[in-house]
Amino acid sequence: MNDTAHVTTAHATPVPAWVLKFMDAIDTLEFDEGFAPLTEDTDMFFGTAHVHGVEAIKAFFVKIDEPLIIAHEVLEFWTAGDGVRLLRGEATMARKTDPDHVVRAPFMHIFYLADEEPVRIRELRITAGPLQTDAVM
């Protein structure tokens, strides 16, 4: 084994309130309390999109979620040390114009925290899918 290798172990932990508020803010597009951990310095990577700053991140979610009825469910949450938090979940969504055509998509969020009290998110990486995007977009 390489002497410079660093192994981090993730531990399953209860989902913190700030994460549930963040997910609810994405679903409702009411950002106040749920987006409090984001700052003007937060970087979000959603697939290939790179979005910088809380206001741009809000605008991004409005653009992709406003046409949808969407609910994010957190299935697992882990603490990985050094301010890294991992979240696995599933989103249930349908176009508002076709609410009976429901699609489910797995997603993963990696939160890199700048501070833990209060929580401040330095970077957020999101992957979603596989998803038949033409079903909801």
Secondary structure, DSSP 8 states (H G I E B T S, - for coil): --TT------EE----HHHHHHHHHHHH---TTTTTT--TT-EEEETTEEEESHHHHHHHHHHHHTTEEEEEEEEEEEE-STTEEEEEEEEEEEETT-TTS-EEEEEEEEEEEEEETTEEEEEEEEEE-S--GGGT-
